[in-house]
Amino acid sequence: MASSYDNKLRLELIGTGEQAGSWGDQTNLNLKSIADAFGYGSRAIANASTDNITVGDGYSATDYDRSMYLKLTGGGQACTVTLAPNTVSKVWMMQNDTSYTLTFSQGGGANVSIEAGACKIIASDGAGSGAAVYDVLNTLQISGDLTLKTSDGAIINLQTSDTDVQLGEVLGRVDFKAPDEAGGTDAILLAASVAAVAEDTFAADNNATKLSFQTATSGAAAETMQLSGAGHLDVTGDITGSTINADGDTSADDNAAMGYTAAEGLILTGQGSTSDITFKNDADTTVFSIPTGTDDILFPDNAKAMFGAGSDFQVYHDGSNSYIKDAGTGGTIFLSNSYSFRNAADDEQIILATQDGAVTLYHNGSAKLSTTSAGVEIADSGNTGIAVTSTSGIGSIEVGSAASNAAFIDLKTPSSDDYDVRLSSAGGGSGGSLTVPGGTFSILGTDLHQMATFADDGAVTLFHNNASKLATASGGVNVTGTLTATTNVTVSSDIRLKSNIETIDSALDKVKAMRGVYFDRHDDEATRAVGVIAQEMQEVMPEVVVTDDTEDKHLSVAYGNLVGVLIEAVKELSDKVEELEDR
């Protein structure tokens, strides 16, 4: 009798008289195959629409297809996997570690599909051409407790095989049953149930589903509560508990009330004739209410909304005025991207403020002052953009533009239409001016010390340490003190600017008539000076003496003009030296 192979694990069944001298070895190989069948195996699925898992005859060191737990990897598409041969009857734990659905078949019978990432226990019946594959746990009954534990939370999936879900169809249900007996007090099997029921026909954009809760008292379980797909809870009967948390709203036809019987300590009334919801205190006085048909919350006069442990922040209305009161140690902070203050009729803007934008103040509905990225912008009214008048009679300031579009800033005295000081532009980028009509303009430093003055007659005076140092006059410029130049001090001497030119005669006699002196100045006694006396120079060369336009008519000497006299005097001396040398 020749050896054959069983249809469980394809183990070699040694026939009588077979495997002489190697019977023990073959037995060991069969035992290894049995061990492999209880172990873990892994193999890749072909990137194709079909593939085979084959349990080979006898032992093979690389035959992982007989493993009880088989992990399938790879694959680039949905695949039908044939369990071969079709005579093998076996149980597998199949883990689909591919990214596609795998369908397991053994012939012309039933198939089992395993989705990507799922694991199922399947069995092949080995019935030959009509062999079928079954989901072992398709109908599972457990006597005792069932514990599901995973590192990221256990999930139980209840899924309908119906590919066309209609309104009212059950997607999945958990039943709680009484003991399975034919009669007696426990004859009604279904005691409670939780079911997921379609609320509409399913589509790509619609899977509305409610949870239906069925309970029973003396008969079969019936629906006593449902949670809609939109989150609405509908309960048949009373809701009792120490704490009830509700989120969402009710439909228009839901008449509801929640109350406390001891003098109506708390009353919530839906669909009332005056108010849908009313909150009352223990004195039966309304604290606030929601008027029927509105979304408003109504607080009576002097009812305060208070915030903070010490009720520091309060909002209320006293019947005449409305109040926002903050008595806390900090400030009141308003957080918003935009603020708009309008009148009660909502037809006139008062203040508008926007994030990263302007803050605008209005008068009679018209913008008057706005902040900008550059500063502050004042609305123009005629030729004046800003007009600020002192209430104490000090004066006013006006900023605007004239008819020529030249901008100006005016400082004015009280009750006067004329300006005292005007800073203006000529318009068109052509410069500007500072105007002080009928007076003197001064620039003052610390302690009101004079720095510069500009007189109405055109005189300009520059000061140092509150003392005049340079002043313009009708005759030129008067300098008090030392005039220092880092390069040259020049006087215009172009012949084109001169006429009636004569050579200075008797220059040496004129120089000999001059007297050079040392002296002390009354305004600077600390410095010993050297020069000439102007009155004496008037007798010798009156051309170099200048009288100023002050009240005292002080005399000055143009020392630079003496150069011409000295040149001619040196020339006369040179001639005399040459005569002496020729003798």
Sequence and secondary structure as in RCSB ss.txt:
>XXXX:A:sequence
MASSYDNKLRLELIGTGEQAGSWGDQTNLNLKSIADAFGYGSRAIANASTDNITVGDGYSATDYDRSMYLKLTGG
GQACTVTLAPNTVSKVWMMQNDTSYTLTFSQGGGANVSIEAGACKIIASDGAGSGAAVYDVLNTLQISGDLTLKT
SDGAIINLQTSDTDVQLGEVLGRVDFKAPDEAGGTDAILLAASVAAVAEDTFAADNNATKLSFQTATSGAAAETM
QLSGAGHLDVTGDITGSTINADGDTSADDNAAMGYTAAEGLILTGQGSTSDITFKNDADTTVFSIPTGTDDILFP
DNAKAMFGAGSDFQVYHDGSNSYIKDAGTGGTIFLSNSYSFRNAADDEQIILATQDGAVTLYHNGSAKLSTTSAG
VEIADSGNTGIAVTSTSGIGSIEVGSAASNAAFIDLKTPSSDDYDVRLSSAGGGSGGSLTVPGGTFSILGTDLHQ
MATFADDGAVTLFHNNASKLATASGGVNVTGTLTATTNVTVSSDIRLKSNIETIDSALDKVKAMRGVYFDRHDDE
ATRAVGVIAQEMQEVMPEVVVTDDTEDKHLSVAYGNLVGVLIEAVKELSDKVEELEDR
>XXXX:A:secstr
   EE TTT  EE  TT STTTHHHHHHHHHHHHHHHTSEEEEEE SSSEEEEE  SS  TT  TT SEEEEEE 
SS EEEEEESTT EEEEEEEE SSS EEEE SSS  EEE TT EEEEEEE  GGG  EEETTSS   SS      
TT          SS  TT EEEEEEEE    SSSTT   EEEEEEEEESS  BTTB  EEEEEEE SSSS EEEE
EE TTS EEESS    S     S   TT   EEE TTTTSSEEESS SSEEEEEE TTS EEEEEETT    B  
TT  EEESTT  EEEEE SS EEEEE SSS      SEEEEE TTS SEEEEEETTS EEEEETTEEEEEE SSS
EEE  BTTEEEEEE TTSS EEEEEE TTS EEEEEE TT SSEEEEEEE STTS EEEE TTS EEEE GGG E
EEEE TTS EEEEETTEEEEEEETTEEEE S    SS       GGG  S     SHHHHHHH   EEEEETTEE
EEEEEE  HHHHHHH GGGEEE SSTT  EEE GGGHHHHHHHHHHHHHHHHHHHHH 
